[in-house]
Amino acid sequence: MKLLDPNEIWQEKSESTEQAHERTQKLAIEESHLVREVNLARENAKKEIEKIDAEVEEHRKQKSVEKIALTQEIDSLREQKKKLMQPINKIRAEADIALKAVEKLKADYERKIADMNEDKDDLQDQRDDLKDKEGNLNERHNTLDVREDRIAKEEARMKQSADNLITDWAKYHKAVLEHNLKVNELVKKDESLKTRETAIEIRQKEQDCRDFELKEEKRGIKSAYDAIETAKKHLNIKI
């Protein structure tokens, strides 16, 4: 069996020690670089989280102000709608009263026309009877003249009533037209209010989506930070 030379053993041991020292220095340098990178990543993650938090808070404040303004505008429009409905309801009530009055006047007119026609029929019957009668002709004739005069006056009065009825109908239709115009205006404002409410809902949904995206982004940064911490523990790096 060949014996090892002590000088060779010392030389090999010296070389092994030097190589171990070089590896230790190299690992120390790599560890220092890794520590700097981890610290830089941690600082960047902290700044990014603070930036996102500030952005979320600013966005939340802005949307809160916009929501308050839109809510106040909606309340104002609803109050305007309520005020607009008051004269419309009044006009509607007055129109109903006018319509009932016109209907009553029309019924009276038709009833009086029927009475007048009945009087005419009676008058004609009496005239036919006069042809067969001889006595009291003048008296009966005067009576008939009186009745004819009364009927003529009644016809004139009924004509005036008819003219009044036409005038009342014109006023009623004018009131209905004005009422319909105001109702149409109110409907347009109500549609505008619904459009604004829909816009608020859309903005709120967009805000919810943005908040969710920011939360997911923040969660991703935290996950990256946790991964760095796990790598540090795995490499047994202390900072």
Secondary structure, 3 states (H helix, E strand, C coil): CCCCCHHHHHHHHHHHHHHHHHHHHHHHHHHHHHHHHHHHHHHHHHHHHHHHHHHHHHHHHHHHHHHHHHHHHHHHHHHHHHHHHHHHHHHHHHHHHHHHHHHHHHHHHHHHHHHHHHHHHHHHHHHHHHHCCCCCHHHHHHHHHHHHHHHHHHHHHHHHHHHHHHHHHHHHHHHHHHHHHHHHHHHHHHHHHHHHHHHHHHHHHHHHHHHHHHHHHHHHHHHHHHHHHHHHHHHCCCC
